[in-house]
Amino acid sequence: MQQVLPMIYLWLKAGHIIFVIFWMAGLFALPRYFVYHQEAAAGSAEETVWLDRERKLLKIILTPSIVVVWVLGLALAQTLNVWGAGWLHVKLLLVLGLSGYHGYLAAYHKKLVRGERTLTGKQLRLLNEVPGVAAAIIVIMVVLRPF
Ligand code: HEM
């Protein structure tokens, strides 16, 4: 039993990092898809292809990944019993922000399905910086544990 618990912790952590990579990859890719999508003419065959790519990215990569990242992240926090740690609070705040960003992208995809294009290509490119900055701070929090 003494050897089993550390092994479970390491497997949880490996799974957590693997799904963090999948989630972040999806969060980086989706706004790029939107940029290319909006370069296609409304109602064109190319637009239909982009809509399908976006739907598949959301369904196959983004939705399962966010669920697994949250479940394994919370399981890790429980295993280590670090609920009172400042670094975890900052991390959780940022992950909540990333989860909101995920929801915003999913909602923007629905707008595109309805034919609404409310953001410009430039705004979408700027939006793409959000997950990178958040991920950098999250990794610093979890590795350096500054407080
Ligand atoms: C969804 C909520 C999340 C919770 C509750 C959570 C919690 C945790 C906990 C408790 C650990 C273990 C720390 C340790 O072993 O020292 C951990 C590890 C880690 N997390 Fe998360 N996490 C979450 C999401 C994320 C996200 C979104 C990222 C990246 C963008 C991330 C990146 C990492 C990394 C890189 C590690 C490994 C750190 C190390 O081995 O030192 N986590 N997480």
Backbone and ligand atoms as CSV (ligand in chain L), in Angstrom:
chain,resi,resn,atom,element,x,y,z
A,1,MET,N,N,0.838,-1.218,0.000
A,1,MET,CA,C,0.000,0.000,0.000
A,1,MET,C,C,0.865,1.257,0.000
A,2,GLN,N,N,2.001,1.164,0.742
A,2,GLN,CA,C,2.877,2.336,0.834
A,2,GLN,C,C,3.441,2.724,-0.538
A,3,GLN,N,N,3.621,1.680,-1.411
A,3,GLN,CA,C,4.152,1.991,-2.737
A,3,GLN,C,C,3.043,2.333,-3.738
A,4,VAL,N,N,1.820,1.894,-3.423
A,4,VAL,CA,C,0.708,2.097,-4.369
A,4,VAL,C,C,0.319,3.574,-4.433
A,5,LEU,N,N,0.211,4.239,-3.288
A,5,LEU,CA,C,-0.249,5.635,-3.270
A,5,LEU,C,C,0.650,6.575,-4.081
A,6,PRO,N,N,1.997,6.533,-3.884
A,6,PRO,CA,C,2.843,7.397,-4.725
A,6,PRO,C,C,2.694,7.085,-6.204
A,7,MET,N,N,2.477,5.800,-6.552
A,7,MET,CA,C,2.301,5.429,-7.952
A,7,MET,C,C,1.015,6.053,-8.504
A,8,ILE,N,N,-0.075,5.988,-7.707
A,8,ILE,CA,C,-1.355,6.577,-8.155
A,8,ILE,C,C,-1.167,8.071,-8.395
A,9,TYR,N,N,-0.474,8.728,-7.468
A,9,TYR,CA,C,-0.230,10.178,-7.590
A,9,TYR,C,C,0.509,10.481,-8.896
A,10,LEU,N,N,1.555,9.677,-9.196
A,10,LEU,CA,C,2.339,9.926,-10.415
A,10,LEU,C,C,1.514,9.679,-11.676
A,11,TRP,N,N,0.650,8.641,-11.656
A,11,TRP,CA,C,-0.210,8.381,-12.821
A,11,TRP,C,C,-1.237,9.495,-13.006
A,12,LEU,N,N,-1.777,9.994,-11.868
A,12,LEU,CA,C,-2.731,11.114,-11.942
A,12,LEU,C,C,-2.045,12.320,-12.576
A,13,LYS,N,N,-0.794,12.571,-12.122
A,13,LYS,CA,C,-0.072,13.742,-12.620
A,13,LYS,C,C,0.253,13.585,-14.112
A,14,ALA,N,N,0.675,12.380,-14.514
A,14,ALA,CA,C,0.974,12.143,-15.936
A,14,ALA,C,C,-0.286,12.377,-16.773
A,15,GLY,N,N,-1.412,11.799,-16.316
A,15,GLY,CA,C,-2.678,11.969,-17.042
A,15,GLY,C,C,-3.069,13.438,-17.105
A,16,HIS,N,N,-2.888,14.152,-15.990
A,16,HIS,CA,C,-3.216,15.578,-15.918
A,16,HIS,C,C,-2.423,16.349,-16.973
A,17,ILE,N,N,-1.123,16.123,-17.035
A,17,ILE,CA,C,-0.269,16.880,-17.965
A,17,ILE,C,C,-0.618,16.518,-19.422
A,18,ILE,N,N,-0.864,15.219,-19.685
A,18,ILE,CA,C,-1.222,14.798,-21.056
A,18,ILE,C,C,-2.488,15.542,-21.531
A,19,PHE,N,N,-3.516,15.576,-20.658
A,19,PHE,CA,C,-4.769,16.215,-21.085
A,19,PHE,C,C,-4.675,17.729,-21.076
A,20,VAL,N,N,-3.772,18.302,-20.237
A,20,VAL,CA,C,-3.515,19.747,-20.304
A,20,VAL,C,C,-2.966,20.077,-21.702
A,21,ILE,N,N,-2.054,19.226,-22.203
A,21,ILE,CA,C,-1.474,19.461,-23.543
A,21,ILE,C,C,-2.582,19.420,-24.609
A,22,PHE,N,N,-3.465,18.399,-24.535
A,22,PHE,CA,C,-4.552,18.305,-25.525
A,22,PHE,C,C,-5.465,19.542,-25.457
A,23,TRP,N,N,-5.802,19.923,-24.203
A,23,TRP,CA,C,-6.729,21.056,-24.022
A,23,TRP,C,C,-6.114,22.336,-24.585
A,24,MET,N,N,-4.848,22.600,-24.207
A,24,MET,CA,C,-4.198,23.827,-24.665
A,24,MET,C,C,-4.057,23.830,-26.193
A,25,ALA,N,N,-3.721,22.661,-26.758
A,25,ALA,CA,C,-3.575,22.578,-28.222
A,25,ALA,C,C,-4.896,22.993,-28.879
A,26,GLY,N,N,-6.012,22.486,-28.345
A,26,GLY,CA,C,-7.333,22.832,-28.892
A,26,GLY,C,C,-7.639,24.313,-28.715
A,27,LEU,N,N,-7.293,24.860,-27.522
A,27,LEU,CA,C,-7.575,26.279,-27.259
A,27,LEU,C,C,-6.753,27.188,-28.179
A,28,PHE,N,N,-5.539,26.735,-28.539
A,28,PHE,CA,C,-4.723,27.527,-29.468
A,28,PHE,C,C,-5.244,27.401,-30.905
A,29,ALA,N,N,-5.715,26.199,-31.254
A,29,ALA,CA,C,-6.093,25.952,-32.652
A,29,ALA,C,C,-7.433,26.613,-33.028
A,30,LEU,N,N,-8.410,26.575,-32.109
A,30,LEU,CA,C,-9.771,26.978,-32.496
A,30,LEU,C,C,-9.872,28.426,-33.020
A,31,PRO,N,N,-9.271,29.425,-32.322
A,31,PRO,CA,C,-9.363,30.785,-32.882
A,31,PRO,C,C,-8.656,30.909,-34.234
A,32,ARG,N,N,-7.595,30.107,-34.466
A,32,ARG,CA,C,-6.933,30.103,-35.783
A,32,ARG,C,C,-7.914,29.597,-36.830
A,33,TYR,N,N,-8.652,28.531,-36.472
A,33,TYR,CA,C,-9.682,28.011,-37.391
A,33,TYR,C,C,-10.677,29.129,-37.734
A,34,PHE,N,N,-11.081,29.888,-36.671
A,34,PHE,CA,C,-12.063,30.962,-36.901
A,34,PHE,C,C,-11.515,31.996,-37.897
A,35,VAL,N,N,-10.201,32.320,-37.758
A,35,VAL,CA,C,-9.586,33.298,-38.658
A,35,VAL,C,C,-9.695,32.796,-40.093
A,36,TYR,N,N,-9.275,31.538,-40.341
A,36,TYR,CA,C,-9.318,30.985,-41.706
A,36,TYR,C,C,-10.766,30.849,-42.179
A,37,HIS,N,N,-11.641,30.428,-41.260
A,37,HIS,CA,C,-13.066,30.294,-41.562
A,37,HIS,C,C,-13.616,31.619,-42.111
A,38,GLN,N,N,-13.290,32.720,-41.403
A,38,GLN,CA,C,-13.867,34.014,-41.785
A,38,GLN,C,C,-13.260,34.567,-43.064
A,39,GLU,N,N,-12.151,33.951,-43.508
A,39,GLU,CA,C,-11.586,34.357,-44.795
A,39,GLU,C,C,-12.359,33.695,-45.949
A,40,ALA,N,N,-13.155,32.662,-45.615
A,40,ALA,CA,C,-13.982,31.993,-46.632
A,40,ALA,C,C,-15.291,32.773,-46.798
A,41,ALA,N,N,-15.834,32.774,-48.000
A,41,ALA,CA,C,-17.083,33.503,-48.255
A,41,ALA,C,C,-18.236,32.857,-47.487
A,42,ALA,N,N,-19.137,33.708,-46.942
A,42,ALA,CA,C,-20.304,33.196,-46.208
A,42,ALA,C,C,-21.135,32.300,-47.124
A,43,GLY,N,N,-21.514,31.148,-46.587
A,43,GLY,CA,C,-22.372,30.229,-47.356
A,43,GLY,C,C,-21.631,29.359,-48.354
A,44,SER,N,N,-20.299,29.528,-48.452
A,44,SER,CA,C,-19.526,28.747,-49.439
A,44,SER,C,C,-19.288,27.324,-48.936
A,45,ALA,N,N,-18.840,26.460,-49.860
A,45,ALA,CA,C,-18.523,25.070,-49.483
A,45,ALA,C,C,-17.354,25.068,-48.501
A,46,GLU,N,N,-16.424,26.039,-48.677
A,46,GLU,CA,C,-15.273,26.115,-47.778
A,46,GLU,C,C,-15.724,26.431,-46.349
A,47,GLU,N,N,-16.718,27.302,-46.231
A,47,GLU,CA,C,-17.232,27.626,-44.891
A,47,GLU,C,C,-17.786,26.368,-44.216
A,48,THR,N,N,-18.494,25.533,-44.983
A,48,THR,CA,C,-19.060,24.300,-44.414
A,48,THR,C,C,-17.942,23.400,-43.875
A,49,VAL,N,N,-16.819,23.340,-44.605
A,49,VAL,CA,C,-15.691,22.512,-44.175
A,49,VAL,C,C,-15.132,23.040,-42.846
A,50,TRP,N,N,-14.982,24.377,-42.721
A,50,TRP,CA,C,-14.455,24.955,-41.475
A,50,TRP,C,C,-15.411,24.708,-40.305
A,51,LEU,N,N,-16.716,24.845,-40.571
A,51,LEU,CA,C,-17.703,24.604,-39.500
A,51,LEU,C,C,-17.561,23.171,-38.977
A,52,ASP,N,N,-17.351,22.238,-39.904
A,52,ASP,CA,C,-17.216,20.831,-39.526
A,52,ASP,C,C,-15.931,20.604,-38.725
A,53,ARG,N,N,-14.837,21.237,-39.160
A,53,ARG,CA,C,-13.558,21.107,-38.429
A,53,ARG,C,C,-13.703,21.648,-37.004
A,54,GLU,N,N,-14.354,22.813,-36.880
A,54,GLU,CA,C,-14.529,23.433,-35.551
A,54,GLU,C,C,-15.369,22.528,-34.639
A,55,ARG,N,N,-16.464,21.999,-35.207
A,55,ARG,CA,C,-17.343,21.128,-34.418
A,55,ARG,C,C,-16.576,19.895,-33.931
A,56,LYS,N,N,-15.771,19.302,-34.818
A,56,LYS,CA,C,-15.015,18.102,-34.440
A,56,LYS,C,C,-13.948,18.420,-33.391
A,57,LEU,N,N,-13.278,19.566,-33.546
A,57,LEU,CA,C,-12.246,19.952,-32.566
A,57,LEU,C,C,-12.887,20.132,-31.182
A,58,LEU,N,N,-14.064,20.770,-31.166
A,58,LEU,CA,C,-14.750,20.978,-29.886
A,58,LEU,C,C,-15.181,19.642,-29.282
A,59,LYS,N,N,-15.781,18.790,-30.127
A,59,LYS,CA,C,-16.383,17.551,-29.631
A,59,LYS,C,C,-15.338,16.483,-29.261
A,60,ILE,N,N,-14.305,16.349,-30.104
A,60,ILE,CA,C,-13.370,15.235,-29.911
A,60,ILE,C,C,-12.200,15.609,-29.000
A,61,ILE,N,N,-11.746,16.869,-29.081
A,61,ILE,CA,C,-10.559,17.259,-28.293
A,61,ILE,C,C,-10.935,18.129,-27.084
A,62,LEU,N,N,-11.576,19.273,-27.364
A,62,LEU,CA,C,-11.724,20.270,-26.297
A,62,LEU,C,C,-12.640,19.829,-25.153
A,63,THR,N,N,-13.825,19.317,-25.473
A,63,THR,CA,C,-14.766,18.964,-24.389
A,63,THR,C,C,-14.231,17.822,-23.515
A,64,PRO,N,N,-13.770,16.700,-24.098
A,64,PRO,CA,C,-13.243,15.648,-23.208
A,64,PRO,C,C,-12.028,16.129,-22.406
A,65,SER,N,N,-11.154,16.940,-23.035
A,65,SER,CA,C,-9.929,17.361,-22.348
A,65,SER,C,C,-10.223,18.229,-21.138
A,66,ILE,N,N,-11.142,19.195,-21.274
A,66,ILE,CA,C,-11.408,20.091,-20.134
A,66,ILE,C,C,-11.943,19.272,-18.950
A,67,VAL,N,N,-12.770,18.255,-19.261
A,67,VAL,CA,C,-13.342,17.434,-18.184
A,67,VAL,C,C,-12.223,16.656,-17.478
A,68,VAL,N,N,-11.342,16.006,-18.257
A,68,VAL,CA,C,-10.281,15.182,-17.649
A,68,VAL,C,C,-9.285,16.064,-16.883
A,69,VAL,N,N,-8.936,17.236,-17.447
A,69,VAL,CA,C,-7.996,18.139,-16.752
A,69,VAL,C,C,-8.556,18.537,-15.387
A,70,TRP,N,N,-9.847,18.907,-15.365
A,70,TRP,CA,C,-10.465,19.317,-14.097
A,70,TRP,C,C,-10.507,18.150,-13.105
A,71,VAL,N,N,-10.973,16.985,-13.580
A,71,VAL,CA,C,-11.126,15.840,-12.664
A,71,VAL,C,C,-9.767,15.443,-12.086
A,72,LEU,N,N,-8.751,15.300,-12.949
A,72,LEU,CA,C,-7.437,14.869,-12.457
A,72,LEU,C,C,-6.754,15.971,-11.643
A,73,GLY,N,N,-6.948,17.239,-12.043
A,73,GLY,CA,C,-6.372,18.364,-11.282
A,73,GLY,C,C,-6.927,18.404,-9.866
A,74,LEU,N,N,-8.264,18.256,-9.752
A,74,LEU,CA,C,-8.889,18.271,-8.415
A,74,LEU,C,C,-8.461,17.039,-7.618
A,75,ALA,N,N,-8.320,15.890,-8.288
A,75,ALA,CA,C,-7.868,14.670,-7.603
A,75,ALA,C,C,-6.435,14.857,-7.079
A,76,LEU,N,N,-5.593,15.542,-7.859
A,76,LEU,CA,C,-4.213,15.799,-7.420
A,76,LEU,C,C,-4.211,16.708,-6.185
A,77,ALA,N,N,-5.032,17.773,-6.262
A,77,ALA,CA,C,-5.092,18.716,-5.138
A,77,ALA,C,C,-5.560,18.001,-3.870
A,78,GLN,N,N,-6.513,17.069,-4.052
A,78,GLN,CA,C,-7.029,16.309,-2.899
A,78,GLN,C,C,-5.947,15.351,-2.383
A,79,THR,N,N,-5.246,14.676,-3.299
A,79,THR,CA,C,-4.195,13.724,-2.893
A,79,THR,C,C,-3.102,14.444,-2.101
A,80,LEU,N,N,-2.723,15.648,-2.589
A,80,LEU,CA,C,-1.640,16.390,-1.913
A,80,LEU,C,C,-2.165,17.205,-0.736
A,81,ASN,N,N,-3.485,17.355,-0.682
A,81,ASN,CA,C,-4.146,18.179,0.341
A,81,ASN,C,C,-3.536,19.578,0.416
A,82,VAL,N,N,-3.607,20.284,-0.748
A,82,VAL,CA,C,-2.988,21.613,-0.840
A,82,VAL,C,C,-4.050,22.712,-0.998
A,83,TRP,N,N,-5.253,22.444,-0.481
A,83,TRP,CA,C,-6.358,23.384,-0.701
A,83,TRP,C,C,-6.067,24.780,-0.160
A,84,GLY,N,N,-5.212,24.886,0.864
A,84,GLY,CA,C,-4.955,26.203,1.469
A,84,GLY,C,C,-3.830,26.971,0.780
A,85,ALA,N,N,-3.156,26.353,-0.208
A,85,ALA,CA,C,-1.958,26.972,-0.808
A,85,ALA,C,C,-2.310,28.129,-1.749
A,86,GLY,N,N,-1.571,29.257,-1.595
A,86,GLY,CA,C,-1.793,30.444,-2.425
A,86,GLY,C,C,-1.605,30.152,-3.905
A,87,TRP,N,N,-0.559,29.366,-4.246
A,87,TRP,CA,C,-0.298,29.073,-5.671
A,87,TRP,C,C,-1.474,28.359,-6.307
A,88,LEU,N,N,-2.153,27.477,-5.510
A,88,LEU,CA,C,-3.300,26.734,-6.064
A,88,LEU,C,C,-4.471,27.693,-6.296
A,89,HIS,N,N,-4.649,28.659,-5.367
A,89,HIS,CA,C,-5.758,29.613,-5.527
A,89,HIS,C,C,-5.574,30.432,-6.809
A,90,VAL,N,N,-4.329,30.924,-7.022
A,90,VAL,CA,C,-4.061,31.709,-8.239
A,90,VAL,C,C,-4.278,30.824,-9.467
A,91,LYS,N,N,-3.768,29.579,-9.373
A,91,LYS,CA,C,-3.908,28.649,-10.495
A,91,LYS,C,C,-5.388,28.395,-10.805
A,92,LEU,N,N,-6.175,28.130,-9.750
A,92,LEU,CA,C,-7.600,27.837,-9.957
A,92,LEU,C,C,-8.321,29.017,-10.603
A,93,LEU,N,N,-7.947,30.236,-10.156
A,93,LEU,CA,C,-8.557,31.446,-10.724
A,93,LEU,C,C,-8.272,31.524,-12.235
A,94,LEU,N,N,-7.001,31.255,-12.587
A,94,LEU,CA,C,-6.616,31.302,-14.001
A,94,LEU,C,C,-7.277,30.171,-14.803
A,95,VAL,N,N,-7.386,28.989,-14.180
A,95,VAL,CA,C,-8.011,27.867,-14.896
A,95,VAL,C,C,-9.513,28.146,-15.086
A,96,LEU,N,N,-10.127,28.815,-14.092
A,96,LEU,CA,C,-11.533,29.213,-14.268
A,96,LEU,C,C,-11.639,30.173,-15.451
A,97,GLY,N,N,-10.668,31.106,-15.537
A,97,GLY,CA,C,-10.628,32.047,-16.666
A,97,GLY,C,C,-10.489,31.303,-17.990
A,98,LEU,N,N,-9.583,30.313,-18.018
A,98,LEU,CA,C,-9.385,29.528,-19.251
A,98,LEU,C,C,-10.654,28.757,-19.617
A,99,SER,N,N,-11.350,28.260,-18.582
A,99,SER,CA,C,-12.586,27.508,-18.829
A,99,SER,C,C,-13.649,28.447,-19.421
A,100,GLY,N,N,-13.681,29.700,-18.911
A,100,GLY,CA,C,-14.606,30.707,-19.458
A,100,GLY,C,C,-14.256,31.021,-20.903
A,101,TYR,N,N,-12.953,31.124,-21.178
A,101,TYR,CA,C,-12.469,31.383,-22.547
A,101,TYR,C,C,-12.920,30.254,-23.480
A,102,HIS,N,N,-12.792,29.010,-22.990
A,102,HIS,CA,C,-13.252,27.823,-23.724
A,102,HIS,C,C,-14.746,27.978,-24.063
A,103,GLY,N,N,-15.540,28.352,-23.057
A,103,GLY,CA,C,-16.984,28.521,-23.254
A,103,GLY,C,C,-17.272,29.621,-24.272
A,104,TYR,N,N,-16.479,30.708,-24.197
A,104,TYR,CA,C,-16.661,31.823,-25.132
A,104,TYR,C,C,-16.407,31.361,-26.573
A,105,LEU,N,N,-15.334,30.551,-26.754
A,105,LEU,CA,C,-15.018,30.045,-28.099
A,105,LEU,C,C,-16.134,29.131,-28.614
A,106,ALA,N,N,-16.666,28.277,-27.714
A,106,ALA,CA,C,-17.754,27.374,-28.120
A,106,ALA,C,C,-18.974,28.206,-28.544
A,107,ALA,N,N,-19.227,29.300,-27.808
A,107,ALA,CA,C,-20.373,30.165,-28.144
A,107,ALA,C,C,-20.120,30.879,-29.474
A,108,TYR,N,N,-18.860,31.268,-29.719
A,108,TYR,CA,C,-18.549,31.949,-30.999
A,108,TYR,C,C,-18.754,30.995,-32.176
A,109,HIS,N,N,-18.406,29.714,-31.953
A,109,HIS,CA,C,-18.645,28.714,-33.016
A,109,HIS,C,C,-20.144,28.650,-33.341
A,110,LYS,N,N,-20.983,28.689,-32.287
A,110,LYS,CA,C,-22.441,28.640,-32.523
A,110,LYS,C,C,-22.899,29.859,-33.329
A,111,LYS,N,N,-22.272,31.026,-33.029
A,111,LYS,CA,C,-22.604,32.236,-33.793
A,111,LYS,C,C,-22.260,32.023,-35.262
A,112,LEU,N,N,-21.078,31.420,-35.512
A,112,LEU,CA,C,-20.654,31.183,-36.897
A,112,LEU,C,C,-21.617,30.226,-37.599
A,113,VAL,N,N,-22.128,29.246,-36.841
A,113,VAL,CA,C,-23.123,28.322,-37.416
A,113,VAL,C,C,-24.345,29.122,-37.896
A,114,ARG,N,N,-24.711,30.153,-37.083
A,114,ARG,CA,C,-25.889,30.976,-37.450
A,114,ARG,C,C,-25.552,32.028,-38.519
A,115,GLY,N,N,-24.289,32.063,-38.920
A,115,GLY,CA,C,-23.886,33.026,-39.958
A,115,GLY,C,C,-23.492,34.381,-39.408
A,116,GLU,N,N,-23.322,34.480,-38.055
A,116,GLU,CA,C,-22.931,35.771,-37.464
A,116,GLU,C,C,-21.416,35.803,-37.300
A,117,ARG,N,N,-20.786,36.883,-37.806
A,117,ARG,CA,C,-19.328,37.039,-37.671
A,117,ARG,C,C,-19.076,38.329,-36.918
A,118,THR,N,N,-19.060,38.263,-35.583
A,118,THR,CA,C,-19.011,39.502,-34.796
A,118,THR,C,C,-17.587,39.988,-34.510
A,119,LEU,N,N,-16.575,39.131,-34.684
A,119,LEU,CA,C,-15.189,39.556,-34.427
A,119,LEU,C,C,-14.421,39.637,-35.741
A,120,THR,N,N,-13.468,40.579,-35.800
A,120,THR,CA,C,-12.620,40.678,-36.994
A,120,THR,C,C,-11.460,39.679,-36.858
A,121,GLY,N,N,-10.775,39.435,-37.968
A,121,GLY,CA,C,-9.608,38.539,-37.950
A,121,GLY,C,C,-8.566,39.035,-36.959
A,122,LYS,N,N,-8.400,40.370,-36.909
A,122,LYS,CA,C,-7.392,40.951,-35.998
A,122,LYS,C,C,-7.776,40.677,-34.540
A,123,GLN,N,N,-9.058,40.865,-34.230
A,123,GLN,CA,C,-9.519,40.607,-32.847
A,123,GLN,C,C,-9.331,39.132,-32.484
A,124,LEU,N,N,-9.598,38.251,-33.446
A,124,LEU,CA,C,-9.433,36.809,-33.189
A,124,LEU,C,C,-7.966,36.465,-32.952
A,125,ARG,N,N,-7.056,37.121,-33.691
A,125,ARG,CA,C,-5.619,36.868,-33.503
A,125,ARG,C,C,-5.177,37.340,-32.126
A,126,LEU,N,N,-5.714,38.502,-31.690
A,126,LEU,CA,C,-5.378,39.040,-30.355
A,126,LEU,C,C,-5.878,38.104,-29.254
A,127,LEU,N,N,-7.108,37.605,-29.466
A,127,LEU,CA,C,-7.738,36.685,-28.509
A,127,LEU,C,C,-6.865,35.448,-28.296
A,128,ASN,N,N,-6.171,35.074,-29.352
A,128,ASN,CA,C,-5.331,33.881,-29.337
A,128,ASN,C,C,-4.160,33.986,-28.349
A,129,GLU,N,N,-3.857,35.215,-27.884
A,129,GLU,CA,C,-2.741,35.398,-26.933
A,129,GLU,C,C,-3.164,34.987,-25.521
A,130,VAL,N,N,-4.477,35.016,-25.243
A,130,VAL,CA,C,-4.987,34.772,-23.883
A,130,VAL,C,C,-4.508,33.435,-23.284
A,131,PRO,N,N,-4.724,32.293,-23.969
A,131,PRO,CA,C,-4.355,31.025,-23.320
A,131,PRO,C,C,-2.856,30.887,-23.084
A,132,GLY,N,N,-2.033,31.486,-23.940
A,132,GLY,CA,C,-0.574,31.394,-23.778
A,132,GLY,C,C,-0.125,32.067,-22.494
A,133,VAL,N,N,-0.638,33.292,-22.263
A,133,VAL,CA,C,-0.258,34.042,-21.062
A,133,VAL,C,C,-0.750,33.293,-19.820
A,134,ALA,N,N,-2.013,32.837,-19.861
A,134,ALA,CA,C,-2.585,32.124,-18.706
A,134,ALA,C,C,-1.791,30.848,-18.423
A,135,ALA,N,N,-1.463,30.080,-19.475
A,135,ALA,CA,C,-0.736,28.812,-19.280
A,135,ALA,C,C,0.640,29.074,-18.676
A,136,ALA,N,N,1.317,30.153,-19.126
A,136,ALA,CA,C,2.654,30.460,-18.602
A,136,ALA,C,C,2.570,30.730,-17.098
A,137,ILE,N,N,1.593,31.552,-16.674
A,137,ILE,CA,C,1.472,31.870,-15.239
A,137,ILE,C,C,1.100,30.612,-14.448
A,138,ILE,N,N,0.205,29.789,-15.013
A,138,ILE,CA,C,-0.225,28.555,-14.333
A,138,ILE,C,C,0.991,27.649,-14.078
A,139,VAL,N,N,1.819,27.456,-15.114
A,139,VAL,CA,C,2.981,26.566,-14.963
A,139,VAL,C,C,3.954,27.137,-13.923
A,140,ILE,N,N,4.154,28.471,-13.933
A,140,ILE,CA,C,5.045,29.089,-12.930
A,140,ILE,C,C,4.483,28.831,-11.521
A,141,MET,N,N,3.158,28.984,-11.377
A,141,MET,CA,C,2.527,28.768,-10.057
A,141,MET,C,C,2.779,27.346,-9.562
A,142,VAL,N,N,2.548,26.365,-10.457
A,142,VAL,CA,C,2.561,24.975,-10.020
A,142,VAL,C,C,3.993,24.444,-9.836
A,143,VAL,N,N,4.949,24.995,-10.582
A,143,VAL,CA,C,6.325,24.487,-10.494
A,143,VAL,C,C,7.117,25.256,-9.432
A,144,LEU,N,N,7.034,26.602,-9.448
A,144,LEU,CA,C,7.830,27.395,-8.486
A,144,LEU,C,C,7.129,27.569,-7.140
A,145,ARG,N,N,5.815,27.443,-7.140
A,145,ARG,CA,C,5.018,27.648,-5.921
A,145,ARG,C,C,5.504,28.882,-5.149
A,146,PRO,N,N,5.401,30.088,-5.756
A,146,PRO,CA,C,5.982,31.265,-5.122
A,146,PRO,C,C,5.317,31.651,-3.798
A,147,PHE,N,N,4.058,31.242,-3.609
A,147,PHE,CA,C,3.399,31.509,-2.315
A,147,PHE,C,C,2.367,30.437,-2.039
L,1,HEM,C1,C,-8.512,22.360,-13.807
L,1,HEM,C2,C,-8.009,22.646,-12.648
L,1,HEM,C3,C,-6.617,22.243,-12.235
L,1,HEM,C4,C,-6.291,21.835,-10.969
L,1,HEM,C5,C,-7.233,21.703,-9.780
L,1,HEM,C6,C,-4.886,21.542,-10.972
L,1,HEM,C7,C,-4.157,21.095,-9.889
L,1,HEM,C8,C,-2.876,20.573,-9.949
L,1,HEM,C9,C,-2.154,19.964,-8.852
L,1,HEM,C10,C,-2.673,19.861,-7.426
L,1,HEM,C11,C,-0.956,19.548,-9.327
L,1,HEM,C12,C,0.109,18.766,-8.558
L,1,HEM,C13,C,1.278,19.650,-8.192
L,1,HEM,C14,C,2.457,18.832,-7.712
L,1,HEM,O1,O,2.520,17.616,-7.892
L,1,HEM,O2,O,3.345,19.433,-7.151
L,1,HEM,C15,C,-0.895,19.909,-10.735
L,1,HEM,C16,C,0.179,19.666,-11.567
L,1,HEM,C17,C,0.383,20.313,-12.766
L,1,HEM,N1,N,-0.552,21.095,-13.429
L,1,HEM,FE1,FE,-2.476,21.376,-12.864
L,1,HEM,N2,N,-4.386,21.789,-12.238
L,1,HEM,C18,C,-5.403,22.233,-13.046
L,1,HEM,C19,C,-5.275,22.648,-14.379
L,1,HEM,C20,C,-4.053,22.847,-15.024
L,1,HEM,C21,C,-3.844,23.581,-16.246
L,1,HEM,C22,C,-4.938,24.266,-17.050
L,1,HEM,C23,C,-2.492,23.547,-16.520
L,1,HEM,C24,C,-1.712,24.182,-17.641
L,1,HEM,C25,C,-2.137,25.131,-18.429
L,1,HEM,C26,C,-1.868,22.758,-15.504
L,1,HEM,C27,C,-0.522,22.454,-15.473
L,1,HEM,C28,C,0.058,21.606,-14.559
L,1,HEM,C29,C,1.425,21.118,-14.639
L,1,HEM,C30,C,2.446,21.444,-15.736
L,1,HEM,C31,C,1.630,20.293,-13.507
L,1,HEM,C32,C,2.898,19.520,-13.122
L,1,HEM,C33,C,3.743,20.325,-12.147
L,1,HEM,C34,C,4.887,19.542,-11.536
L,1,HEM,O3,O,5.085,18.352,-11.814
L,1,HEM,O4,O,5.635,20.142,-10.758
L,1,HEM,N3,N,-2.842,22.364,-14.590
L,1,HEM,N4,N,-2.076,20.525,-11.080
